[in-house]
């Protein structure tokens, strides 16, 4: 949606592109099925599996490793992550599963 506005006392218009988000307690999937609401206007309420963010503890549990192992992966750059302003580390589930698949398919060193 395109919009234009001017500040109080200004003569020129400021143009902006805006998106308006709203929440509702109505079942929008039902409204779409009845034709009362456009499907392209419904946002998904759950992130896709690729977009899900996991804490280091959740990554460790998913990979069946210790949290310190996950910390080492992060330090070595094997696993990408995001830091929240509070310092919490979050990793995308898709990235974690990619690393796990790479580790499982890499050849292991011979036993001594």
Biopython code that builds the backbone (N, CA, C, O; Angstrom):
import numpy as np
from Bio.PDB.StructureBuilder import StructureBuilder

atoms = [
    (1, "UNK", "N", (0.848, -1.160, 0.000)),
    (1, "UNK", "CA", (0.000, 0.000, 0.000)),
    (1, "UNK", "C", (0.900, 1.232, 0.000)),
    (1, "UNK", "O", (1.874, 1.296, 0.750)),
    (2, "UNK", "N", (0.583, 2.173, -0.815)),
    (2, "UNK", "CA", (1.331, 3.418, -0.867)),
    (2, "UNK", "C", (0.546, 4.488, -0.119)),
    (2, "UNK", "O", (-0.681, 4.549, -0.190)),
    (3, "UNK", "N", (1.266, 5.307, 0.582)),
    (3, "UNK", "CA", (0.627, 6.370, 1.336)),
    (3, "UNK", "C", (1.487, 7.614, 1.280)),
    (3, "UNK", "O", (2.689, 7.536, 1.025)),
    (4, "UNK", "N", (0.873, 8.760, 1.518)),
    (4, "UNK", "CA", (1.606, 10.013, 1.596)),
    (4, "UNK", "C", (1.042, 10.817, 2.760)),
    (4, "UNK", "O", (-0.160, 10.807, 3.026)),
    (5, "UNK", "N", (1.932, 11.504, 3.435)),
    (5, "UNK", "CA", (1.493, 12.330, 4.545)),
    (5, "UNK", "C", (2.400, 13.531, 4.639)),
    (5, "UNK", "O", (3.478, 13.564, 4.045)),
    (6, "UNK", "N", (1.956, 14.508, 5.386)),
    (6, "UNK", "CA", (2.813, 15.672, 5.632)),
    (6, "UNK", "C", (2.795, 15.957, 7.123)),
    (6, "UNK", "O", (1.790, 15.752, 7.804)),
    (7, "UNK", "N", (3.927, 16.435, 7.611)),
    (7, "UNK", "CA", (4.010, 16.813, 9.015)),
    (7, "UNK", "C", (3.293, 18.136, 9.214)),
    (7, "UNK", "O", (3.082, 18.877, 8.254)),
    (8, "UNK", "N", (2.924, 18.435, 10.425)),
    (8, "UNK", "CA", (2.240, 19.670, 10.755)),
    (8, "UNK", "C", (3.125, 20.857, 10.376)),
    (8, "UNK", "O", (4.267, 20.955, 10.826)),
    (9, "UNK", "N", (2.600, 21.748, 9.555)),
    (9, "UNK", "CA", (3.354, 22.922, 9.130)),
    (9, "UNK", "C", (4.179, 22.705, 7.883)),
    (9, "UNK", "O", (4.739, 23.667, 7.357)),
    (10, "UNK", "N", (4.279, 21.499, 7.392)),
    (10, "UNK", "CA", (5.045, 21.198, 6.181)),
    (10, "UNK", "C", (4.145, 21.363, 4.958)),
    (10, "UNK", "O", (2.931, 21.178, 5.034)),
    (11, "UNK", "N", (4.751, 21.708, 3.853)),
    (11, "UNK", "CA", (3.983, 21.825, 2.608)),
    (11, "UNK", "C", (4.246, 20.659, 1.668)),
    (11, "UNK", "O", (3.460, 20.409, 0.754)),
    (12, "UNK", "N", (5.341, 19.945, 1.885)),
    (12, "UNK", "CA", (5.646, 18.823, 1.002)),
    (12, "UNK", "C", (5.121, 17.513, 1.595)),
    (12, "UNK", "O", (5.023, 17.358, 2.813)),
    (13, "UNK", "N", (4.791, 16.587, 0.713)),
    (13, "UNK", "CA", (4.295, 15.280, 1.131)),
    (13, "UNK", "C", (5.448, 14.309, 1.272)),
    (13, "UNK", "O", (6.368, 14.314, 0.455)),
    (14, "UNK", "N", (5.410, 13.487, 2.286)),
    (14, "UNK", "CA", (6.369, 12.400, 2.480)),
    (14, "UNK", "C", (5.703, 11.116, 2.004)),
    (14, "UNK", "O", (4.622, 10.761, 2.473)),
    (15, "UNK", "N", (6.341, 10.432, 1.084)),
    (15, "UNK", "CA", (5.766, 9.193, 0.558)),
    (15, "UNK", "C", (6.333, 8.003, 1.322)),
    (15, "UNK", "O", (7.486, 8.011, 1.753)),
    (16, "UNK", "N", (5.507, 6.991, 1.477)),
    (16, "UNK", "CA", (5.934, 5.797, 2.205)),
    (16, "UNK", "C", (5.170, 4.588, 1.696)),
    (16, "UNK", "O", (4.038, 4.691, 1.223)),
    (17, "UNK", "N", (5.821, 3.448, 1.806)),
    (17, "UNK", "CA", (5.138, 2.170, 1.556)),
    (17, "UNK", "C", (4.871, 1.559, 2.912)),
    (17, "UNK", "O", (5.785, 1.443, 3.728)),
    (18, "UNK", "N", (3.659, 1.174, 3.161)),
    (18, "UNK", "CA", (3.304, 0.644, 4.481)),
    (18, "UNK", "C", (2.562, -0.671, 4.338)),
    (18, "UNK", "O", (1.904, -0.932, 3.331)),
    (19, "UNK", "N", (2.683, -1.482, 5.359)),
    (19, "UNK", "CA", (1.891, -2.705, 5.490)),
    (19, "UNK", "C", (1.186, -2.628, 6.819)),
    (19, "UNK", "O", (1.789, -2.256, 7.826)),
    (20, "UNK", "N", (-0.069, -2.970, 6.834)),
    (20, "UNK", "CA", (-0.851, -2.932, 8.061)),
    (20, "UNK", "C", (-1.109, -4.367, 8.490)),
    (20, "UNK", "O", (-1.617, -5.180, 7.717)),
    (21, "UNK", "N", (-0.755, -4.664, 9.724)),
    (21, "UNK", "CA", (-0.985, -5.988, 10.283)),
    (21, "UNK", "C", (-2.043, -5.871, 11.364)),
    (21, "UNK", "O", (-2.072, -4.905, 12.126)),
    (22, "UNK", "N", (-2.904, -6.861, 11.417)),
    (22, "UNK", "CA", (-3.938, -6.867, 12.445)),
    (22, "UNK", "C", (-4.135, -8.290, 12.933)),
    (22, "UNK", "O", (-3.891, -9.250, 12.202)),
    (23, "UNK", "N", (-4.569, -8.413, 14.152)),
    (23, "UNK", "CA", (-4.849, -9.726, 14.738)),
    (23, "UNK", "C", (-6.355, -9.875, 14.895)),
    (23, "UNK", "O", (-7.083, -8.894, 15.050)),
    (24, "UNK", "N", (-6.797, -11.107, 14.853)),
    (24, "UNK", "CA", (-8.224, -11.373, 15.028)),
    (24, "UNK", "C", (-8.408, -12.707, 15.728)),
    (24, "UNK", "O", (-7.528, -13.567, 15.699)),
    (25, "UNK", "N", (-9.550, -12.865, 16.349)),
    (25, "UNK", "CA", (-9.864, -14.147, 16.975)),
    (25, "UNK", "C", (-10.749, -14.999, 16.069)),
    (25, "UNK", "O", (-11.181, -16.082, 16.466)),
    (26, "UNK", "N", (-11.018, -14.526, 14.871)),
    (26, "UNK", "CA", (-11.846, -15.279, 13.923)),
    (26, "UNK", "C", (-11.004, -16.301, 13.178)),
    (26, "UNK", "O", (-9.797, -16.125, 13.008)),
    (27, "UNK", "N", (-11.647, -17.362, 12.738)),
    (27, "UNK", "CA", (-10.976, -18.392, 11.961)),
    (27, "UNK", "C", (-10.911, -17.933, 10.510)),
    (27, "UNK", "O", (-11.887, -18.056, 9.769)),
    (28, "UNK", "N", (-9.758, -17.404, 10.108)),
    (28, "UNK", "CA", (-9.641, -16.852, 8.763)),
    (28, "UNK", "C", (-9.624, -17.936, 7.689)),
    (28, "UNK", "O", (-10.034, -17.683, 6.556)),
    (29, "UNK", "N", (-9.162, -19.129, 8.023)),
    (29, "UNK", "CA", (-9.188, -20.217, 7.028)),
    (29, "UNK", "C", (-10.626, -20.563, 6.657)),
    (29, "UNK", "O", (-10.929, -20.848, 5.498)),
    (30, "UNK", "N", (-11.506, -20.532, 7.656)),
    (30, "UNK", "CA", (-12.926, -20.771, 7.409)),
    (30, "UNK", "C", (-13.510, -19.642, 6.559)),
    (30, "UNK", "O", (-14.304, -19.892, 5.652)),
    (31, "UNK", "N", (-13.118, -18.406, 6.851)),
    (31, "UNK", "CA", (-13.612, -17.254, 6.089)),
    (31, "UNK", "C", (-13.128, -17.319, 4.645)),
    (31, "UNK", "O", (-13.857, -16.941, 3.729)),
    (32, "UNK", "N", (-11.908, -17.793, 4.439)),
    (32, "UNK", "CA", (-11.391, -17.955, 3.078)),
    (32, "UNK", "C", (-12.192, -19.026, 2.348)),
    (32, "UNK", "O", (-12.548, -18.857, 1.182)),
    (33, "UNK", "N", (-12.473, -20.127, 3.036)),
    (33, "UNK", "CA", (-13.232, -21.218, 2.420)),
    (33, "UNK", "C", (-14.641, -20.760, 2.019)),
    (33, "UNK", "O", (-15.183, -21.204, 1.007)),
    (34, "UNK", "N", (-15.219, -19.873, 2.823)),
    (34, "UNK", "CA", (-16.565, -19.351, 2.509)),
    (34, "UNK", "C", (-16.527, -18.234, 1.481)),
    (34, "UNK", "O", (-17.570, -17.811, 0.983)),
    (35, "UNK", "N", (-15.318, -17.746, 1.155)),
    (35, "UNK", "CA", (-15.201, -16.652, 0.205)),
    (35, "UNK", "C", (-15.388, -15.285, 0.837)),
    (35, "UNK", "O", (-15.556, -14.291, 0.130)),
    (36, "UNK", "N", (-15.362, -15.224, 2.164)),
    (36, "UNK", "CA", (-15.564, -13.961, 2.866)),
    (36, "UNK", "C", (-14.260, -13.213, 3.125)),
    (36, "UNK", "O", (-14.278, -12.070, 3.582)),
    (37, "UNK", "N", (-13.125, -13.856, 2.834)),
    (37, "UNK", "CA", (-11.832, -13.224, 3.080)),
    (37, "UNK", "C", (-10.859, -13.696, 2.016)),
    (37, "UNK", "O", (-10.883, -14.862, 1.623)),
    (38, "UNK", "N", (-9.997, -12.793, 1.545)),
    (38, "UNK", "CA", (-9.036, -13.145, 0.501)),
    (38, "UNK", "C", (-7.879, -13.935, 1.084)),
    (38, "UNK", "O", (-7.305, -13.556, 2.105)),
    (39, "UNK", "N", (-7.540, -15.042, 0.423)),
    (39, "UNK", "CA", (-6.478, -15.926, 0.906)),
    (39, "UNK", "C", (-5.112, -15.247, 0.903)),
    (39, "UNK", "O", (-4.289, -15.521, 1.777)),
    (40, "UNK", "N", (-4.857, -14.372, -0.061)),
    (40, "UNK", "CA", (-3.551, -13.721, -0.138)),
    (40, "UNK", "C", (-3.330, -12.708, 0.979)),
    (40, "UNK", "O", (-2.219, -12.199, 1.129)),
    (41, "UNK", "N", (-4.352, -12.404, 1.761)),
    (41, "UNK", "CA", (-4.226, -11.455, 2.869)),
    (41, "UNK", "C", (-3.985, -12.150, 4.206)),
    (41, "UNK", "O", (-3.801, -11.481, 5.223)),
    (42, "UNK", "N", (-3.983, -13.473, 4.219)),
    (42, "UNK", "CA", (-3.786, -14.229, 5.459)),
    (42, "UNK", "C", (-2.298, -14.536, 5.617)),
    (42, "UNK", "O", (-1.684, -15.142, 4.738)),
    (43, "UNK", "N", (-1.728, -14.116, 6.737)),
    (43, "UNK", "CA", (-0.326, -14.433, 7.031)),
    (43, "UNK", "C", (-0.272, -15.722, 7.828)),
    (43, "UNK", "O", (-1.156, -15.978, 8.647)),
    (44, "UNK", "N", (0.746, -16.537, 7.605)),
    (44, "UNK", "CA", (0.868, -17.752, 8.413)),
    (44, "UNK", "C", (1.148, -17.384, 9.867)),
    (44, "UNK", "O", (1.889, -16.442, 10.148)),
    (45, "UNK", "N", (0.555, -18.128, 10.775)),
    (45, "UNK", "CA", (0.754, -17.841, 12.197)),
    (45, "UNK", "C", (1.967, -18.563, 12.755)),
    (45, "UNK", "O", (2.524, -18.143, 13.769)),
    (46, "UNK", "N", (2.376, -19.624, 12.117)),
    (46, "UNK", "CA", (3.539, -20.386, 12.562)),
    (46, "UNK", "C", (4.670, -20.194, 11.565)),
    (46, "UNK", "O", (4.423, -20.188, 10.359)),
    (47, "UNK", "N", (5.883, -20.040, 12.025)),
    (47, "UNK", "CA", (6.991, -19.948, 11.076)),
    (47, "UNK", "C", (7.182, -21.284, 10.363)),
    (47, "UNK", "O", (6.886, -22.341, 10.920)),
    (48, "UNK", "N", (7.676, -21.228, 9.136)),
    (48, "UNK", "CA", (7.941, -22.475, 8.431)),
    (48, "UNK", "C", (9.063, -23.212, 9.155)),
    (48, "UNK", "O", (9.787, -22.626, 9.960)),
    (49, "UNK", "N", (9.198, -24.486, 8.865)),
    (49, "UNK", "CA", (10.209, -25.297, 9.551)),
    (49, "UNK", "C", (11.613, -24.735, 9.335)),
    (49, "UNK", "O", (12.459, -24.812, 10.226)),
    (50, "UNK", "N", (11.858, -24.171, 8.155)),
    (50, "UNK", "CA", (13.170, -23.594, 7.868)),
    (50, "UNK", "C", (13.431, -22.341, 8.697)),
    (50, "UNK", "O", (14.583, -22.025, 8.996)),
    (51, "UNK", "N", (12.379, -21.630, 9.067)),
    (51, "UNK", "CA", (12.518, -20.352, 9.760)),
    (51, "UNK", "C", (12.565, -20.499, 11.280)),
    (51, "UNK", "O", (12.879, -19.535, 11.978)),
    (52, "UNK", "N", (12.261, -21.673, 11.797)),
    (52, "UNK", "CA", (12.216, -21.870, 13.232)),
    (52, "UNK", "C", (13.588, -21.610, 13.851)),
    (52, "UNK", "O", (14.600, -22.113, 13.364)),
    (53, "UNK", "N", (13.614, -20.822, 14.924)),
    (53, "UNK", "CA", (14.868, -20.521, 15.613)),
    (53, "UNK", "C", (14.989, -21.377, 16.862)),
    (53, "UNK", "O", (14.027, -21.527, 17.615)),
    (54, "UNK", "N", (16.169, -21.936, 17.079)),
    (54, "UNK", "CA", (16.430, -22.816, 18.213)),
    (54, "UNK", "C", (17.514, -22.231, 19.101)),
    (54, "UNK", "O", (18.459, -21.612, 18.611)),
    (55, "UNK", "N", (17.381, -22.426, 20.395)),
    (55, "UNK", "CA", (18.436, -22.048, 21.323)),
    (55, "UNK", "C", (19.548, -23.086, 21.253)),
    (55, "UNK", "O", (19.366, -24.149, 20.660)),
    (56, "UNK", "N", (20.695, -22.787, 21.850)),
    (56, "UNK", "CA", (21.796, -23.760, 21.831)),
    (56, "UNK", "C", (21.407, -25.040, 22.573)),
    (56, "UNK", "O", (21.837, -26.130, 22.194)),
    (57, "UNK", "N", (20.610, -24.917, 23.605)),
    (57, "UNK", "CA", (20.131, -26.101, 24.327)),
    (57, "UNK", "C", (19.247, -26.970, 23.454)),
    (57, "UNK", "O", (19.351, -28.196, 23.477)),
    (58, "UNK", "N", (18.363, -26.323, 22.671)),
    (58, "UNK", "CA", (17.487, -27.078, 21.768)),
    (58, "UNK", "C", (18.292, -27.718, 20.640)),
    (58, "UNK", "O", (17.988, -28.830, 20.209)),
    (59, "UNK", "N", (19.319, -27.011, 20.163)),
    (59, "UNK", "CA", (20.192, -27.580, 19.128)),
    (59, "UNK", "C", (20.895, -28.814, 19.674)),
    (59, "UNK", "O", (20.965, -29.843, 19.002)),
    (60, "UNK", "N", (21.422, -28.710, 20.908)),
    (60, "UNK", "CA", (22.119, -29.840, 21.523)),
    (60, "UNK", "C", (21.185, -31.040, 21.673)),
    (60, "UNK", "O", (21.577, -32.178, 21.414)),
    (61, "UNK", "N", (19.965, -30.778, 22.087)),
    (61, "UNK", "CA", (18.989, -31.867, 22.272)),
    (61, "UNK", "C", (18.645, -32.507, 20.921)),
    (61, "UNK", "O", (18.562, -33.731, 20.814)),
    (62, "UNK", "N", (18.447, -31.677, 19.897)),
    (62, "UNK", "CA", (18.107, -32.177, 18.568)),
    (62, "UNK", "C", (19.232, -33.030, 17.986)),
    (62, "UNK", "O", (18.987, -34.055, 17.349)),
    (63, "UNK", "N", (20.478, -32.583, 18.218)),
    (63, "UNK", "CA", (21.647, -33.285, 17.660)),
    (63, "UNK", "C", (22.186, -34.369, 18.583)),
    (63, "UNK", "O", (23.103, -35.100, 18.210)),
    (64, "UNK", "N", (21.630, -34.478, 19.776)),
    (64, "UNK", "CA", (22.077, -35.447, 20.777)),
    (64, "UNK", "C", (23.553, -35.259, 21.119)),
    (64, "UNK", "O", (24.329, -36.214, 21.162)),
    (65, "UNK", "N", (23.917, -33.994, 21.363)),
    (65, "UNK", "CA", (25.272, -33.664, 21.775)),
    (65, "UNK", "C", (25.180, -32.745, 22.993)),
    (65, "UNK", "O", (24.099, -32.286, 23.361)),
    (66, "UNK", "N", (26.327, -32.487, 23.606)),
    (66, "UNK", "CA", (26.372, -31.588, 24.749)),
    (66, "UNK", "C", (26.307, -30.139, 24.258)),
    (66, "UNK", "O", (26.683, -29.847, 23.122)),
    (67, "UNK", "N", (25.837, -29.249, 25.102)),
    (67, "UNK", "CA", (25.746, -27.828, 24.756)),
    (67, "UNK", "C", (27.130, -27.258, 24.435)),
    (67, "UNK", "O", (27.263, -26.377, 23.586)),
    (68, "UNK", "N", (28.151, -27.764, 25.115)),
    (68, "UNK", "CA", (29.512, -27.297, 24.837)),
    (68, "UNK", "C", (29.951, -27.631, 23.415)),
    (68, "UNK", "O", (30.722, -26.886, 22.809)),
    (69, "UNK", "N", (29.462, -28.747, 22.883)),
    (69, "UNK", "CA", (29.765, -29.106, 21.496)),
    (69, "UNK", "C", (29.151, -28.080, 20.549)),
    (69, "UNK", "O", (29.780, -27.665, 19.576)),
    (70, "UNK", "N", (27.924, -27.681, 20.842)),
    (70, "UNK", "CA", (27.257, -26.663, 20.023)),
    (70, "UNK", "C", (28.039, -25.348, 20.108)),
    (70, "UNK", "O", (28.213, -24.663, 19.100)),
    (71, "UNK", "N", (28.507, -25.000, 21.298)),
    (71, "UNK", "CA", (29.322, -23.789, 21.455)),
    (71, "UNK", "C", (30.591, -23.861, 20.610)),
    (71, "UNK", "O", (31.007, -22.864, 20.018)),
    (72, "UNK", "N", (31.205, -25.045, 20.555)),
    (72, "UNK", "CA", (32.410, -25.216, 19.734)),
    (72, "UNK", "C", (32.082, -25.073, 18.243)),
    (72, "UNK", "O", (32.856, -24.478, 17.492)),
    (73, "UNK", "N", (30.941, -25.614, 17.817)),
    (73, "UNK", "CA", (30.511, -25.454, 16.426)),
    (73, "UNK", "C", (30.339, -23.983, 16.085)),
    (73, "UNK", "O", (30.730, -23.532, 15.009)),
    (74, "UNK", "N", (29.752, -23.243, 17.011)),
    (74, "UNK", "CA", (29.541, -21.813, 16.784)),
    (74, "UNK", "C", (30.869, -21.066, 16.707)),
    (74, "UNK", "O", (31.056, -20.214, 15.838)),
    (75, "UNK", "N", (31.788, -21.384, 17.612)),
    (75, "UNK", "CA", (33.097, -20.737, 17.638)),
    (75, "UNK", "C", (33.890, -21.054, 16.374)),
    (75, "UNK", "O", (34.582, -20.189, 15.837)),
    (76, "UNK", "N", (33.790, -22.296, 15.898)),
    (76, "UNK", "CA", (34.518, -22.721, 14.704)),
    (76, "UNK", "C", (33.850, -22.241, 13.409)),
    (76, "UNK", "O", (34.417, -22.387, 12.326)),
    (77, "UNK", "N", (32.657, -21.675, 13.520)),
    (77, "UNK", "CA", (31.954, -21.193, 12.329)),
    (77, "UNK", "C", (31.246, -22.280, 11.555)),
    (77, "UNK", "O", (30.819, -22.048, 10.424)),
    (78, "UNK", "N", (31.110, -23.460, 12.134)),
    (78, "UNK", "CA", (30.422, -24.565, 11.450)),
    (78, "UNK", "C", (28.917, -24.360, 11.437)),
    (78, "UNK", "O", (28.210, -24.919, 10.599)),
    (79, "UNK", "N", (28.440, -23.559, 12.366)),
    (79, "UNK", "CA", (27.009, -23.333, 12.516)),
    (79, "UNK", "C", (26.768, -21.838, 12.625)),
    (79, "UNK", "O", (27.361, -21.164, 13.467)),
    (80, "UNK", "N", (25.898, -21.324, 11.771)),
    (80, "UNK", "CA", (25.561, -19.904, 11.820)),
    (80, "UNK", "C", (24.527, -19.642, 12.898)),
    (80, "UNK", "O", (23.725, -20.515, 13.230)),
    (81, "UNK", "N", (24.550, -18.451, 13.435)),
    (81, "UNK", "CA", (23.593, -18.113, 14.486)),
    (81, "UNK", "C", (23.320, -16.626, 14.475)),
    (81, "UNK", "O", (23.993, -15.855, 13.790)),
    (82, "UNK", "N", (22.328, -16.241, 15.241)),
    (82, "UNK", "CA", (21.985, -14.842, 15.446)),
    (82, "UNK", "C", (22.055, -14.570, 16.935)),
    (82, "UNK", "O", (21.721, -15.432, 17.747)),
    (83, "UNK", "N", (22.481, -13.391, 17.285)),
    (83, "UNK", "CA", (22.478, -12.988, 18.696)),
    (83, "UNK", "C", (21.378, -11.965, 18.898)),
    (83, "UNK", "O", (21.255, -11.008, 18.134)),
    (84, "UNK", "N", (20.591, -12.173, 19.921)),
    (84, "UNK", "CA", (19.560, -11.204, 20.260)),
    (84, "UNK", "C", (20.229, -10.060, 21.013)),
    (84, "UNK", "O", (21.362, -10.212, 21.471)),
    (85, "UNK", "N", (19.560, -8.921, 21.153)),
    (85, "UNK", "CA", (20.148, -7.822, 21.916)),
    (85, "UNK", "C", (20.509, -8.209, 23.352)),
    (85, "UNK", "O", (21.407, -7.613, 23.947)),
    (86, "UNK", "N", (19.824, -9.186, 23.901)),
    (86, "UNK", "CA", (20.130, -9.620, 25.262)),
    (86, "UNK", "C", (21.302, -10.608, 25.310)),
    (86, "UNK", "O", (21.714, -11.018, 26.395)),
    (87, "UNK", "N", (21.848, -10.997, 24.140)),
    (87, "UNK", "CA", (22.994, -11.899, 24.090)),
    (87, "UNK", "C", (22.627, -13.350, 23.878)),
    (87, "UNK", "O", (23.517, -14.199, 23.816)),
    (88, "UNK", "N", (21.355, -13.665, 23.766)),
    (88, "UNK", "CA", (20.918, -15.042, 23.546)),
    (88, "UNK", "C", (21.293, -15.475, 22.128)),
    (88, "UNK", "O", (21.184, -14.690, 21.186)),
    (89, "UNK", "N", (21.729, -16.708, 21.983)),
    (89, "UNK", "CA", (22.144, -17.239, 20.684)),
    (89, "UNK", "C", (21.010, -18.084, 20.114)),
    (89, "UNK", "O", (20.503, -18.986, 20.781)),
    (90, "UNK", "N", (20.614, -17.786, 18.873)),
    (90, "UNK", "CA", (19.550, -18.527, 18.208)),
    (90, "UNK", "C", (20.043, -19.001, 16.843)),
    (90, "UNK", "O", (20.683, -18.247, 16.110)),
    (91, "UNK", "N", (19.743, -20.250, 16.509)),
    (91, "UNK", "CA", (20.169, -20.854, 15.243)),
    (91, "UNK", "C", (18.939, -21.285, 14.457)),
    (91, "UNK", "O", (17.955, -21.755, 15.029)),
    (92, "UNK", "N", (19.008, -21.118, 13.130)),
    (92, "UNK", "CA", (17.902, -21.582, 12.290)),
    (92, "UNK", "C", (17.930, -23.103, 12.232)),
    (92, "UNK", "O", (18.990, -23.709, 12.077)),
    (93, "UNK", "N", (16.758, -23.714, 12.356)),
    (93, "UNK", "CA", (16.657, -25.174, 12.363)),
    (93, "UNK", "C", (17.195, -25.766, 11.057)),
    (93, "UNK", "O", (17.839, -26.815, 11.067)),
    (94, "UNK", "N", (16.934, -25.103, 9.957)),
    (94, "UNK", "CA", (17.424, -25.584, 8.659)),
    (94, "UNK", "C", (18.951, -25.665, 8.654)),
    (94, "UNK", "O", (19.522, -26.644, 8.173)),
    (95, "UNK", "N", (19.613, -24.630, 9.191)),
    (95, "UNK", "CA", (21.085, -24.627, 9.248)),
    (95, "UNK", "C", (21.607, -25.763, 10.118)),
    (95, "UNK", "O", (22.603, -26.404, 9.784)),
    (96, "UNK", "N", (20.926, -26.006, 11.237)),
    (96, "UNK", "CA", (21.333, -27.085, 12.146)),
    (96, "UNK", "C", (21.228, -28.428, 11.444)),
    (96, "UNK", "O", (22.150, -29.242, 11.515)),
    (97, "UNK", "N", (20.112, -28.666, 10.766)),
    (97, "UNK", "CA", (19.921, -29.945, 10.079)),
    (97, "UNK", "C", (20.934, -30.123, 8.952)),
    (97, "UNK", "O", (21.355, -31.247, 8.678)),
    (98, "UNK", "N", (21.329, -29.036, 8.296)),
    (98, "UNK", "CA", (22.352, -29.101, 7.250)),
    (98, "UNK", "C", (23.694, -29.519, 7.839)),
    (98, "UNK", "O", (24.392, -30.356, 7.267)),
    (99, "UNK", "N", (24.054, -28.942, 8.972)),
    (99, "UNK", "CA", (25.317, -29.298, 9.634)),
    (99, "UNK", "C", (25.289, -30.753, 10.075)),
    (99, "UNK", "O", (26.276, -31.469, 9.909)),
    (100, "UNK", "N", (24.184, -31.191, 10.628)),
    (100, "UNK", "CA", (24.059, -32.577, 11.089)),
    (100, "UNK", "C", (24.208, -33.533, 9.901)),
    (100, "UNK", "O", (24.891, -34.551, 10.008)),
    (101, "UNK", "N", (23.577, -33.212, 8.783)),
    (101, "UNK", "CA", (23.684, -34.074, 7.597)),
    (101, "UNK", "C", (25.126, -34.114, 7.093)),
    (101, "UNK", "O", (25.613, -35.164, 6.675)),
    (102, "UNK", "N", (25.803, -32.973, 7.133)),
    (102, "UNK", "CA", (27.195, -32.922, 6.694)),
    (102, "UNK", "C", (28.083, -33.758, 7.603)),
    (102, "UNK", "O", (28.970, -34.463, 7.122)),
    (103, "UNK", "N", (27.856, -33.689, 8.898)),
    (103, "UNK", "CA", (28.648, -34.451, 9.865)),
    (103, "UNK", "C", (28.404, -35.942, 9.691)),
    (103, "UNK", "O", (29.339, -36.738, 9.772)),
    (104, "UNK", "N", (27.150, -36.328, 9.451)),
    (104, "UNK", "CA", (26.823, -37.752, 9.315)),
    (104, "UNK", "C", (27.380, -38.346, 8.032)),
    (104, "UNK", "O", (27.659, -39.544, 7.987)),
    (105, "UNK", "N", (27.550, -37.543, 6.985)),
    (105, "UNK", "CA", (28.024, -38.085, 5.704)),
    (105, "UNK", "C", (29.535, -37.963, 5.538)),
    (105, "UNK", "O", (30.104, -38.541, 4.611)),
    (106, "UNK", "N", (30.199, -37.206, 6.438)),
    (106, "UNK", "CA", (31.647, -37.069, 6.302)),
    (106, "UNK", "C", (32.326, -38.352, 6.772)),
    (106, "UNK", "O", (31.853, -39.003, 7.704)),
    (107, "UNK", "N", (33.441, -38.718, 6.123)),
    (107, "UNK", "CA", (34.138, -39.947, 6.529)),
    (107, "UNK", "C", (34.771, -39.789, 7.908)),
    (107, "UNK", "O", (35.297, -38.730, 8.251)),
    (108, "UNK", "N", (34.710, -40.844, 8.674)),
    (108, "UNK", "CA", (35.286, -40.828, 10.027)),
    (108, "UNK", "C", (36.726, -41.286, 9.964)),
    (108, "UNK", "O", (37.079, -42.120, 9.130)),
    (109, "UNK", "N", (37.562, -40.746, 10.838)),
    (109, "UNK", "CA", (38.944, -41.228, 10.881)),
    (109, "UNK", "C", (38.983, -42.672, 11.367)),
    (109, "UNK", "O", (38.114, -43.090, 12.132)),
    (110, "UNK", "N", (39.977, -43.435, 10.933)),
    (110, "UNK", "CA", (40.060, -44.843, 11.358)),
    (110, "UNK", "C", (40.322, -44.946, 12.854)),
    (110, "UNK", "O", (40.985, -44.092, 13.443)),
    (111, "UNK", "N", (39.784, -46.013, 13.464)),
    (111, "UNK", "CA", (40.011, -46.266, 14.888)),
    (111, "UNK", "C", (41.462, -46.673, 15.098)),
    (111, "UNK", "O", (42.067, -47.316, 14.240)),
    (112, "UNK", "N", (42.008, -46.296, 16.231)),
    (112, "UNK", "CA", (43.400, -46.662, 16.538)),
    (112, "UNK", "C", (43.457, -47.881, 17.387)),
    (112, "UNK", "O", (44.544, -48.334, 17.744)),
]
sb = StructureBuilder()
sb.init_structure("model")
sb.init_model(0)
sb.init_chain("A")
sb.init_seg("    ")
for serial, (resi, resn, name, xyz) in enumerate(atoms, 1):
    if name == "N":
        sb.init_residue(resn, " ", resi, " ")
    sb.init_atom(name, np.array(xyz, "f"), 0.0, 1.0, " ", f" {name:<3s}", serial, name[0])
structure = sb.get_structure()
